[in-house]
């Protein structure tokens, strides 16, 4: 008996060695149906876009090298849809980036579109609608890519958890968009609540609430509880998909060790609170090392805006306390919304983990300075880059470039800079109030190194400069420098960190400051680069990069069928 | 001088004679942009779909034989659109009917679709969105087709005016649609107001109204004033595009002489109040023959439902009284909502004008009885015809038939009748609670005569039967009979009016009654026939007729590009 058991185990081990490589690179198939449903994520009932009945949608959990297949059925009544896989570089599949107007036509009601792409790196990523302002309607979720079996991260933890932070409006995205493009401008205002993993809490007793819409006892708005076992260490993956808000996240009485940012290992550092901007992801390690007889608040507070939005609250629940038992202490109130210093400090603190440094090119081939301003165009309030306010064409760039439909958008390239000498970034924009609009793209020479300097400035309101989190599709970039004031083309580049800069896909430019980033234009395709604040991108704060499009393989016709590619779909 | 003037006038007259035929059959070009805007048609601000900034949209005013060209630009953000030309038969242009899923693919954001069709008969018609529930969002307007120069109608009037009646919801169409397809069912409830030519009046002091949304002094909700000169006779063209409501329209103290219905001359008859159902149009003559020192109420009251919706009010304004001066008398309160008798009487009173009778075929080739019921399908509340609840395919029928894409929808034909012997129309539907859904079409032999018997029944609520106005695309039909109770296949046809029946495109089936109509299947194409109540059609109350599709000319590819025709568009 013993002998045959050993033989059997040996056989099993042999089979394991033979088949594990096959098993590891799996195809993970998801069938999603997108539709409108009424939900009360913050106790206030409104129409949201769900995936398979949920918002946030189902998590994608995969391993490095897996192929993700999402069969996305659009069951909206009259509305199209597209989903972006945020942080996935789409190497060799630029047509699967899910960015309407850039990489694909929208998916019509009744259609099923198949997204198929490889998750080639471990890390914490996101997905969300990338069409109109649909992300704000609740169409988002998380992607967690694990290491191959047998490989380990450069840090230890007992459990792995994910949350997404979001802000939440009660008005529909249509109402918001119509207001933003109206004359006079109707601002969407501050969000009604902050959601932690899809749950928030709106005060149903607030005045002026339409009767019957708010139910403080709805099970849908029970605060999210992160249940922990005393003494254990948790890896908490935190993503932000706020429409507007920059957030400070903290867990009362617990330090957090930052270990990952946008899929890259961070040289660990400890924070009391984590600043996180829309489009970013972080992993932090939290040890459940406090008094286990009680629960603690997890709190997400708006910073960078003097917001009326109350903090989002969740419960850091020490097992076996009841997960709905409120902590005995008041929720955290810090930090001050207008204290930029700590935010800049955190930005500067994030370096590549010393064992995982990707050395950046030491020089760049092209520098594009991007002045971030608020402007007026024909009476509309807009956001601009170098006084050009972006609008999307209706023929996606990728198709237009590959199929020579260049009349589909403007061909005069957007400017690589602005009038540095004469533009005062520190006061209200008077000189360049009138910007122009364009849908022209930046064309980058393939395999060159590009520097982008994001230059912040005063808005159209006195003494106001906003934080803009910029997200680049199809790439990670090195964050080589931050500074305050106006970027100095001569001196500031000398201070770039070209030793151990972190790579990210989203980075903030702080009020009145600048952020320098570098990337290799080595991923053939057309890629959006834009402020991740939903209303800012809608109002023109974005650009598009074309690089090596001649190297892009044959496009699937499933992405076609709109604008000048209307007849290009082939079954 | 005199001599040369006479010569010149003679020349002018000659030129007139030469060119008038060309001038008469004009091409009338409209450029419309469709988008969302905030409007307060009943003092309550909500997002509506406008055409060139207006709701109702611009009127189309043409003469018989004109070609209408509407270049429709979709400037919605994420939503498609399609517009139906209600009452225009689209002879030889069945692809221009504007019915999404039946005759065309929806028009994508950013696209411009060109509608081009001939208005071949004089009369009063309508246009409105025919996609999802967009009609309710405000996308509608009127079409007035005049006689050729020199021809006259069989009645006299001094002035010609048009109004559209509508009911108005404060919830968005998305919210309504999501509720209707939810389990449990969320009914849209009664409309908040009745609009007369796009203006209504909601009580801003009603409890539970969100602050800041209702403004009783908004100029957008000043009641519509129909200004009249004492002693003159007005032709008032009245169309109804209500989402739900059957209406009684009257002008305090004034008789109305009904002279036109759905583009056909009516043997004149006088009413105090006009019952009008969604999708119908009427012309009435009104003589301004009352005390001219004051104004009078025009009132639209909901009938057939025990509605909470207040009457819609406009001002019948005797010049030179101020058009905003309220009449000194209270608005009319009649008729009773549940008094079916007068409504049936009006239906029976409408006959073809004796000089304009189109004699109907004396026999029919096929009789289709259509039982109208409310049912449940998989827990959803639905409306059905012969216990089949309709849903639209995503490949329009017209394209599917012409291009042999018959797999795009079910091929088992829907039933031509129901179990007459055993179905009790007068009580709650228990036997056939569970209907099925289908998108199969009725195929009619070309050039045959078809009778449709609309058979009403009790809904799923005790002692309740609703009024359903049925609208046929691509045709007018003869209304050959009405009756109460269950249609008797043997005896009732003997009582058909085959002498002077009116032709219409929309007709009501009254509670617990039946309506018989006859038409010639002589217009090659695919045509929707459905209850014109927006929520009822959404919930399955419709069918589709195919007739002579093999005779339809080459389809323009501009209608293609969705479902199985996704690649069929050719620029």
Interface residues (C-beta under 8 A of the other chain):
Chain A: X36 X37 X38 X47 X77 X78 X79 X80 X81 X106 X108 X109 X110 X111 X131 X132 X133 X134 X172 X174 X175 X177 X178 X179 X182 X186 X207 X208 X209 X210 X211 X212 X393 X394 X557 X561 X562 X563 X564 X566 X567 X568 X569 X570 X571
Chain B: X36 X37 X38 X47 X77 X78 X79 X80 X81 X106 X108 X109 X110 X111 X131 X132 X133 X134 X172 X174 X175 X177 X178 X179 X182 X186 X207 X208 X209 X210 X211 X212 X393 X394 X557 X561 X562 X563 X564 X566 X567 X568 X569 X570 X571
